[in-house]
Amino acid sequence: MERPDDAPDRRPPSFQHLLYHSGWLGHEPPAPPAPDIPRWARLSRKLFFVTLRTEKYRPNHLVTLRNKRDGWDQDVFGAYYTDEAGAGGRWVFGLDPARYPKSLALRFVLDRAKPMQQGDVTVDVAAGAAAAFSDEEITFADPEPRYVHPYDNLTTTTTKIQQDAVPSNFDESVVYDVIVIGSGMGGAVLADGLTDTHNRRVLVLEAGSLVHQTHIDNLPGYEHNLVAAWNHQVGNYVNRPGSTLMFGVQMNLGGRSVYWEGLIPRMQDWELVHWPANVGTHLLGPYGYERAERLLRKCRTLGTYQDRLVRKLRRRFCDLHVTDLPRSVHQPNISRRGCWRPRWSITEVTETSTGVFSTADLLLDSLSFGGPVGGDLLTVNLNHLVTGIETVGDEARAVVCQDLAGGVERRYRGRAIVLAAGSLESPRIALASGLTDPNNLVGVGLTDHPAFFGSHGYQLLPSSRFRGAEHHAKVLLWHKGGAAHPYNVELLVNPQYWLARHADDDVFRQMTDTQGVTWVAIKFLTDSPLDDSNRIHYLGPAQKLEVEVRPNNTGIHLQAEVIDLRNRILEYLGADFVPSDGIDYAAFGTVHHAGGSLRMSSDHSGVVDENLKFEYYRNLYCCDVSVFPHIPTANPSLTLVALAQRLADYLGTMSG
């Protein structure tokens, strides 16, 4: 069944790119050393790079580039990066050689107002070349003092569009019912639930800006949006020697939810034994996963091919549960009909699809309208980087933050305060604030689930009954044996249709054309206990976090079983593969799914209790993946949303 060595690879141009960004290929391959060029730029098309190495003019200062070709009043924006060890930094600007003459005069400008004191410099724009400068060569007159933060590529903008869409409130005399730090999946869902259902006055503080008003999959230009997702990653940590944590976070309205894959599987019963019993009972009840799936707009159908594939897989693999891979794709006009063989049909078209869910959509929708479920009770302040929480005894009194756009330190008071900034940033705030930590577990245990990746894709043979270049399916499988077989299987037929939204039909045909070949991708995700040797280290307000995350080998013992199941599935589908081939094992983690750094417990042995309240404090909470006491096989978003809704109910019913 092995494909001949001279057989053509008929994947469409973006096939591997798409697989990788959809989470089907594992992680980024090592890039060659390039100390002055950040990782995102190495993945971009060939550019001419201009760099300014400086510590003096680092963010929250802004350095831009101006040149004669674009016009001396036009800013070219770059990004500030530190090297892999966290020492030294530089502004990096990428110029497309096709747009500029070979000899280009340019100048650096500070804070969009102060041109460099030296005369213009001329660079030789040639593909693959670079021009490097330092702050010994380039200086500016009397820069105004600004707060210095350690984040690479944190976008700080304020525009009329942003001000109209997200009106701020800088009145520090207001006492909010709840202050939520972070506008991502946990924080925004919590804030929306508190205002809509419980009439609480809520302030959301977000360090980033309004980058996208909706999920990137709802926008045209899939390839462009993938590059944008890479380019908007924020560098907020460095690895200690031997640490393997990969990728950066997104800091913008909506956080990572603007860029997520939209997968929303549930945890299985055997995974919930690692969680507080009350939490597990809630998740499985009507106000747990079911309510979260409604908010996230769980996809209802992918059509007849998917239905047929799921039915046949169920009959063939009696030892497995088989279902549609649950995903957040809004299909408001589809309803189920029939009961024996459920079918789906279109109903009256009265509601417009919102596409893939993001909390940018959720918050902007609320802020656009008045009333208690609109913006009357909800305030969102962008560009507000939280630096600490003020406490008195066991009470959290106020949040201290830097308004990066206004250059002002602000202090906001709340009756309850919730950290929802992610598995790195929430522990950072806790450590920076010197919070009392009875069990010494703040920042301990950051862990991701390992995974097996079944090659880069398999072709279905011409004899396969499942073959068809126009077919597409996303299937989730897991073993009926429960904890004895602790993994989920994600199966994808024709991954080129994963996010195939194009307004241009010719582009659609180009991006999805496999010249008749049907492709299959397969991935196995395992669960993991928290690794207490993994640590987050806070070094100070102007320093990046340092992380220690060891390779996670907790799933490696499943390799033989996983290979056997892969072979069984591929053989049944009629795929071209070699049964003796191994399978890739990803032991390193990413910040996107890693959790546990502020773990919950039911016996007061963690950082927060089963209601997500910090053990020592009566009104301080956490609502992000930090609280996970065990890392599930499933993607974490659905569970986090269910926890956020549960916390909204808990805080909403408490007396002021």
C-alpha positions in Angstrom: 0.0 0.0 0.0 3.0 2.2 0.0 2.9 5.1 -2.4 5.7 4.9 -5.1 8.6 7.1 -4.6 8.0 8.9 -7.9 4.3 9.5 -7.2 3.4 13.2 -7.4 2.4 15.1 -4.2 -0.9 16.5 -5.3 -1.6 18.6 -2.2 -2.9 22.1 -3.0 -0.3 24.9 -2.4 -1.5 25.7 1.1 -2.2 22.1 2.3 0.6 21.8 4.7 0.3 25.4 5.8 -3.4 24.8 6.5 -2.8 21.5 8.3 -0.2 23.1 10.5 -2.3 26.1 11.5 -5.3 24.0 12.1 -3.4 22.0 14.6 -3.0 18.9 12.5 0.8 18.9 11.9 2.2 19.4 15.4 4.4 22.4 15.9 6.7 24.7 14.2 9.9 23.1 12.7 13.1 24.5 14.0 14.2 27.7 12.2 17.8 28.5 11.3 19.5 30.9 13.7 18.7 34.5 12.8 19.3 36.6 15.9 17.9 39.9 14.5 14.9 38.4 12.8 11.9 37.2 14.9 10.3 33.8 14.4 7.2 35.2 12.7 9.3 37.0 10.1 11.2 33.8 9.2 7.8 32.3 8.2 6.8 35.3 6.1 7.5 35.7 2.4 10.9 37.0 1.5 11.3 40.5 2.9 14.0 43.1 3.3 14.4 43.7 7.0 15.4 46.9 8.7 16.3 46.6 12.4 17.0 49.1 15.2 18.7 47.5 18.2 17.8 49.4 21.3 16.8 49.2 25.0 16.4 52.9 25.3 13.5 53.2 22.9 11.6 50.1 23.7 7.8 49.9 24.3 5.8 51.6 25.6 7.7 53.9 23.2 6.8 53.4 19.6 9.4 53.5 16.8 8.2 53.7 13.2 9.9 53.9 9.8 9.3 56.5 7.1 10.7 56.7 3.6 10.6 58.7 0.5 8.7 56.2 -1.6 5.7 56.0 0.8 5.8 59.6 1.7 7.6 61.2 4.6 4.4 61.5 6.6 3.5 57.8 6.3 4.5 55.4 9.1 5.6 51.9 8.4 5.0 49.9 11.6 7.2 47.1 12.9 7.4 45.2 16.1 9.7 45.1 19.1 11.4 41.8 19.9 13.9 40.5 22.4 16.3 37.6 21.6 15.6 34.0 22.7 17.4 34.5 26.0 15.3 37.6 26.8 18.3 40.0 26.7 18.6 42.8 24.2 15.9 43.9 21.9 15.3 45.5 18.5 12.6 47.0 16.4 12.0 44.9 13.2 10.5 46.3 10.0 9.8 44.1 7.0 9.7 45.7 3.5 8.5 44.0 0.4 11.4 44.4 -2.2 8.8 44.5 -5.0 7.4 47.7 -3.7 10.5 49.7 -3.2 13.5 50.9 -5.3 16.8 49.3 -4.8 18.2 52.4 -3.1 15.7 53.7 -0.5 16.1 56.7 1.8 14.5 56.3 5.2 14.3 57.6 8.7 13.2 56.3 12.1 10.5 58.3 14.0 9.8 58.1 17.8 6.2 58.0 19.0 5.0 59.2 15.6 6.2 62.7 16.4 10.0 62.9 16.7 12.2 62.1 13.7 15.7 60.8 14.3 18.3 63.5 14.9 20.7 62.2 12.3 20.2 62.7 8.6 18.3 60.2 6.5 20.0 56.8 5.9 20.0 55.0 2.6 19.6 51.2 2.4 20.1 48.8 -0.5 16.8 46.9 -0.8 17.6 43.5 -2.1 15.7 40.3 -1.4 17.1 38.4 1.5 19.3 41.3 2.7 19.0 43.4 5.8 20.0 46.7 7.3 20.8 46.9 11.0 21.2 50.0 13.2 21.7 50.6 16.9 20.7 53.4 19.3 24.3 54.6 19.3 23.8 55.5 15.7 20.1 56.6 15.8 18.9 59.0 18.5 15.9 61.1 19.2 15.5 64.4 21.1 14.2 64.3 24.6 11.8 61.3 24.6 9.0 61.7 27.1 9.1 59.1 29.9 6.8 56.2 29.3 6.0 53.0 31.2 8.4 50.2 30.0 6.9 46.8 29.7 8.5 43.5 28.7 6.1 42.4 26.0 7.3 41.8 22.4 4.8 42.8 19.7 2.1 44.1 22.0 0.0 46.4 19.8 -1.1 49.6 21.4 -3.4 51.7 19.3 -6.3 54.0 19.7 -8.4 55.0 16.7 -11.8 56.6 16.1 -13.1 53.2 15.1 -11.8 51.7 18.4 -13.1 54.6 20.5 -16.6 54.4 18.9 -16.8 50.6 19.2 -15.3 50.3 22.7 -16.0 53.4 24.7 -13.8 53.5 27.8 -14.6 54.8 31.3 -11.5 56.2 33.1 -13.5 57.5 36.1 -11.6 55.9 39.0 -14.3 56.8 41.6 -16.6 54.1 40.2 -16.9 51.0 42.3 -17.7 48.1 40.1 -19.5 44.9 41.2 -16.9 42.8 39.4 -13.6 43.7 37.6 -12.5 41.1 35.1 -8.9 41.1 33.9 -8.8 39.7 30.4 -11.3 39.7 27.5 -10.6 36.2 26.2 -12.8 33.1 26.4 -13.2 33.0 30.2 -13.2 36.7 31.0 -15.6 37.9 28.3 -18.1 35.0 28.8 -18.1 35.7 32.6 -18.6 39.5 32.0 -21.4 38.9 29.6 -23.2 36.5 31.9 -22.9 38.9 34.9 -24.4 41.8 33.0 -27.0 40.0 30.9 -28.4 37.6 33.5 -27.5 39.1 36.9 -27.5 42.9 36.2 -24.0 43.4 37.7 -21.9 46.4 36.8 -18.7 45.0 35.2 -15.4 46.4 34.1 -13.2 44.4 31.7 -9.5 45.4 31.5 -7.7 44.3 28.4 -4.0 44.9 27.7 -4.4 44.8 24.0 -6.3 46.8 21.4 -9.1 46.2 18.9 -7.3 44.2 16.3 -10.2 42.3 14.7 -13.9 42.8 15.3 -14.6 39.1 14.6 -12.9 35.7 14.4 -10.4 35.6 11.5 -12.3 32.7 9.9 -15.2 35.1 9.4 -13.0 37.4 7.3 -11.9 37.1 3.7 -8.3 36.1 2.9 -7.6 32.9 4.8 -3.8 32.9 4.0 -3.6 36.6 5.0 -5.3 35.9 8.3 -3.0 33.1 9.1 0.0 35.4 8.7 -1.9 38.0 10.8 -2.4 35.5 13.6 1.4 34.8 13.6 2.3 38.5 13.4 0.0 39.3 16.3 1.5 36.9 18.7 2.9 38.6 21.8 6.2 37.4 23.4 5.6 37.4 27.1 8.0 34.7 28.3 11.3 33.1 27.7 12.2 29.4 28.2 14.8 28.5 30.8 17.4 26.0 29.4 15.7 22.7 28.6 12.2 24.2 28.7 10.0 23.3 25.7 7.0 25.7 25.8 6.1 26.8 22.3 4.3 29.7 20.7 3.1 33.1 22.0 -0.2 34.4 23.2 -2.5 37.0 21.7 -3.3 40.2 23.6 -6.2 42.0 22.0 -9.9 42.4 22.4 -11.2 38.8 22.5 -7.7 37.3 23.3 -7.0 34.0 21.7 -10.7 33.5 20.9 -10.2 35.6 17.8 -7.8 33.0 16.4 -8.9 29.7 17.9 -9.7 26.5 15.9 -13.3 26.4 17.2 -13.1 22.8 18.5 -15.4 22.2 21.5 -15.3 18.5 22.6 -16.4 17.6 26.1 -14.3 15.9 28.7 -15.2 12.2 29.2 -16.5 10.7 32.5 -13.2 9.1 33.3 -11.4 12.5 33.0 -13.8 14.2 35.4 -12.6 12.0 38.3 -9.6 14.3 38.4 -11.8 17.3 39.0 -13.9 18.3 42.1 -17.0 16.2 42.1 -19.3 19.3 42.2 -17.7 20.7 39.2 -18.0 17.4 37.3 -21.6 17.1 38.2 -22.3 20.7 37.0 -20.5 20.2 33.7 -22.6 17.1 32.8 -25.9 18.8 33.9 -28.2 21.1 31.8 -26.4 24.3 32.9 -22.9 22.9 32.1 -21.7 21.7 28.8 -25.2 22.0 27.1 -25.5 25.7 27.9 -21.9 26.3 26.9 -22.5 24.6 23.6 -25.5 26.8 22.9 -23.4 30.0 23.5 -20.6 28.7 21.3 -23.0 27.9 18.5 -22.2 24.2 18.2 -22.1 23.1 14.6 -25.1 20.9 13.7 -24.2 19.2 10.4 -21.6 18.9 7.7 -23.9 17.1 5.3 -24.6 13.7 3.9 -21.0 12.5 3.4 -20.2 13.2 7.1 -23.4 11.4 8.2 -22.6 8.4 6.1 -18.9 8.2 7.3 -19.9 8.4 11.0 -22.6 5.7 10.6 -20.1 3.3 8.8 -17.3 4.0 11.3 -19.7 3.2 14.2 -20.6 -0.1 12.6 -17.1 -1.0 11.9 -15.5 0.1 15.1 -17.8 -1.3 17.8 -15.1 -0.6 20.5 -15.2 3.2 19.8 -17.6 6.0 20.2 -17.9 7.9 16.9 -19.5 11.3 16.4 -19.1 14.6 14.5 -16.1 16.5 15.7 -17.9 19.3 17.7 -17.0 22.8 16.4 -18.2 26.3 17.0 -19.6 27.1 13.6 -23.0 28.9 13.7 -25.7 27.3 11.7 -28.9 29.1 12.9 -31.2 28.0 10.1 -30.6 24.2 10.3 -32.9 21.9 12.4 -33.1 18.2 12.9 -35.9 16.2 11.5 -36.5 12.5 11.9 -35.5 10.3 14.8 -34.2 6.9 13.5 -31.7 8.3 11.1 -31.5 12.0 12.1 -31.5 14.3 9.2 -31.0 18.0 9.0 -33.0 20.5 7.0 -33.1 24.3 6.5 -35.8 26.2 8.3 -37.0 29.8 7.9 -34.0 32.1 7.4 -34.6 34.6 10.2 -31.2 34.7 11.8 -27.8 35.6 10.2 -24.9 33.3 11.0 -22.2 34.8 13.2 -19.7 32.3 11.9 -17.0 31.0 14.3 -17.5 32.3 17.9 -15.2 34.8 19.4 -15.5 37.0 22.5 -14.6 40.0 20.4 -18.0 39.5 18.7 -19.7 38.9 22.0 -18.4 42.0 23.7 -18.8 44.3 20.7 -22.4 43.1 20.2 -23.2 44.0 23.8 -21.4 47.4 23.6 -23.3 48.4 20.5 -26.6 48.5 22.2 -28.1 50.1 25.3 -30.1 48.4 28.1 -29.1 46.0 30.8 -28.1 43.3 28.3 -26.3 45.8 26.2 -23.7 48.3 27.2 -25.4 50.0 30.2 -23.7 47.7 32.7 -20.6 46.8 30.7 -17.4 48.8 30.4 -14.3 47.6 28.5 -11.0 49.5 28.8 -8.5 48.5 26.2 -4.7 49.1 26.3 -4.9 48.6 30.1 -2.0 46.4 31.3 -2.6 45.2 34.8 0.4 45.4 37.0 -1.0 44.4 40.4 -3.9 43.8 42.7 -4.2 45.8 46.0 -5.2 43.7 49.0 -6.0 44.5 52.6 -6.0 41.3 54.8 -8.2 38.8 53.0 -9.9 41.3 50.7 -8.9 42.3 47.2 -9.6 46.1 47.0 -8.4 47.4 43.7 -6.6 46.7 40.4 -3.6 48.8 39.4 -3.0 49.1 35.7 -1.0 51.1 33.1 -3.0 52.8 30.4 -0.5 52.2 27.6 -2.3 54.5 25.2 -2.8 57.4 27.6 0.5 57.0 29.5 -1.3 57.1 32.8 -1.4 54.7 35.8 -5.0 54.0 36.8 -6.6 52.3 39.9 -10.0 50.7 39.7 -12.0 49.4 42.6 -14.3 46.4 42.6 -16.3 44.3 45.1 -15.0 41.2 43.4 -11.9 40.8 41.1 -11.4 38.0 38.6 -8.1 37.1 37.0 -8.9 35.8 33.4 -5.6 36.7 31.6 -4.5 33.2 30.8 -2.2 30.5 32.2 0.9 32.7 32.1 -0.5 36.2 32.7 -2.8 35.4 35.6 0.0 33.8 37.6 2.2 36.8 36.7 -0.3 39.2 38.2 -0.7 37.0 41.3 3.1 36.8 41.7 3.6 40.5 41.0 1.0 41.4 43.6 2.6 39.2 46.3 -0.7 37.4 47.0 -0.8 35.1 49.9 -0.4 31.5 48.6 -1.1 29.0 51.5 0.0 26.0 49.4 2.8 27.6 47.5 1.4 26.6 44.1 1.0 29.9 42.3 2.8 29.4 39.0 3.4 25.7 39.6 2.3 22.9 37.3 1.9 24.5 33.9 1.2 21.5 31.7 -0.2 20.7 28.2 -1.6 17.5 26.8 0.7 15.5 24.6 -0.4 14.3 21.2 0.3 11.8 18.4 0.2 13.0 14.8 -0.3 10.5 12.0 2.1 11.8 9.4 1.4 14.8 7.2 -1.6 13.3 5.6 -2.6 10.1 3.8 -4.1 9.6 0.3 -7.1 7.5 -0.2 -6.5 4.9 -3.0 -8.6 5.0 -6.1 -10.4 1.8 -4.9 -11.6 3.5 -1.7 -15.4 3.8 -1.3 -14.8 7.0 0.7 -12.8 8.7 -2.0 -14.0 12.0 -3.5 -12.1 15.3 -3.7 -15.3 17.2 -3.0 -16.0 15.3 0.2 -15.2 16.7 3.7 -15.6 15.3 7.2 -14.5 16.1 10.7 -14.9 13.1 13.0 -14.2 12.5 16.8 -13.6 9.0 18.1 -12.8 7.7 21.6 -12.6 4.3 23.2 -15.5 2.8 25.1 -13.0 1.3 27.5 -12.6 4.7 29.2 -9.6 5.3 31.3 -7.8 2.2 30.0 -7.5 4.0 26.6 -7.1 7.6 27.5 -7.1 9.5 24.2 -9.4 11.2 21.7 -9.0 10.6 17.9 -9.6 13.5 15.5 -10.1 12.3 11.9 -10.3 14.8 9.0 -11.1 14.0 5.4 -9.9 16.6 2.9 -8.3 19.1 5.3 -8.2 21.7 2.5 -11.9 22.4 3.4 -11.1 23.0 7.0 -11.6 26.8 6.7 -12.4 27.2 3.0 -14.3 30.5 3.1 -13.6 32.5 0.0 -15.6 35.3 -1.8 -13.6 34.7 -5.0 -14.6 31.4 -6.6 -11.3 31.2 -8.6 -9.4 31.5 -5.3 -11.6 28.8 -3.8 -10.9 26.4 -6.6 -7.1 27.1 -6.5 -6.8 26.7 -2.7 -8.9 23.5 -2.5 -7.7 21.8 -5.7 -6.0 18.5 -5.0 -6.3 17.2 -8.6 -8.7 14.5 -7.6 -6.8 13.2 -4.6 -8.6 12.6 -1.3 -6.5 13.3 1.8 -6.9 12.1 5.3 -5.3 13.5 8.5 -5.4 11.9 11.9 -4.4 13.0 15.4 -4.5 11.4 18.9 -4.7 13.6 22.0 -4.1 12.2 25.4 -4.8 13.6 28.9 -2.1 14.5 31.4 -1.7 15.1 35.2 0.0 18.4 36.2 3.8 18.3 36.3 4.8 20.1 39.5 8.4 20.4 38.2 7.0 22.9 35.7 7.3 26.5 37.0 6.6 30.1 36.1 9.2 32.6 37.5 8.4 36.3 37.9 11.5 38.4 37.7 10.1 41.9 37.9 7.8 44.4 36.2 10.1 45.2 33.2 11.2 41.5 32.7 9.6 38.7 30.8 8.5 35.7 32.7 10.8 32.7 32.7 9.1 29.3 32.3 10.3 25.7 32.9 8.2 23.2 31.1 9.6 19.7 30.7 8.8 17.4 27.8 5.6 15.6 28.6 6.0 11.8 28.1 2.9 10.7 30.0 1.3 9.4 26.8 4.3 7.7 25.2 3.2 4.3 26.6 0.2 4.4 24.3 2.3 4.5 21.1 1.9 0.9 20.0 -1.9 1.0 20.7 -2.2 4.3 18.8 -0.3 3.0 15.8 -2.5 -0.1 15.7 -5.7 2.0 15.8 -4.3 4.4 13.2 -3.7 1.4 10.9 -7.2 -0.1 11.5 -8.8 3.2 10.6 -6.7 3.9 7.6 -7.1 0.4 6.3 -10.8 0.6 6.6 -10.9 3.9 4.8 -8.7 2.5 2.0 -5.7 4.8 2.5 -2.2 4.6 1.0 0.0 4.0 4.1 2.8 1.8 5.5 1.6 -0.1 8.6 5.1 -0.3 10.0 5.6 3.4 9.9 5.9 5.1 13.3 3.9 8.1 14.5 5.0 11.5 15.6 4.7 12.3 19.3 4.5 15.9 20.5 5.9 16.1 24.0 6.3 19.8 24.1 3.5 22.2 25.1 1.9 25.4 23.8 0.5 28.2 25.8 -2.8 27.7 23.9 -3.9 24.6 25.8 -1.5 24.6 28.8 -3.1 25.0 32.2 -2.8 24.2 35.8 -0.7 27.1 37.0 -3.5 28.3 39.4 -5.1 24.9 40.0 -8.5 24.3 41.7 -9.2 21.7 44.4 -12.1 20.7 46.5 -10.1 20.2 49.7 -8.2 23.5 49.9 -5.0 22.0 48.7 -4.8 24.1 45.5 -4.7 27.8 44.6 -8.4 28.3 44.1 -11.4 26.3 45.4 -14.1 24.6 43.4 -15.9 28.0 43.0 -12.7 29.4 41.5 -12.0 31.6 44.6 -8.5 32.1 45.8 -8.1 30.1 49.0 -6.9 33.0 51.1 -9.1 35.8 49.7 -12.9 36.2 50.1 -13.5 38.1 46.8 -10.6 37.2 44.4 -11.2 34.6 41.7 -9.6 33.1 38.6 -11.5 32.1 35.4 -9.1 30.8 32.8 -7.3 27.5 32.0 -4.9 28.2 34.9 -7.5 26.6 37.2 -7.6 23.2 35.5 -6.5 20.5 38.0 -5.8 18.0 35.2 -5.2 18.5 31.5 -7.9 16.8 29.5 -7.7 15.1 26.1 -10.2 17.6 24.9 -9.5 21.2 23.7 -10.1 23.4 26.8 -12.5 26.0 25.4 -15.8 24.4 26.0 -14.9 23.5 29.6 -13.6 27.0 30.2 -16.8 28.6 28.9 -18.9 26.3 31.1 -16.8 27.3 34.1 -17.2 31.0 33.3 -21.0 30.6 33.1 -21.0 28.8 36.4 -18.9 31.5 38.0 -21.2 34.2 36.6 -24.1 32.4 38.4 -22.1 32.1 41.6 -21.0 35.8 41.6 -24.4 37.0 40.4 -26.3 35.4 43.2 -24.0 36.7 45.9 -25.0 39.8 47.8 -23.1 43.0 47.1 
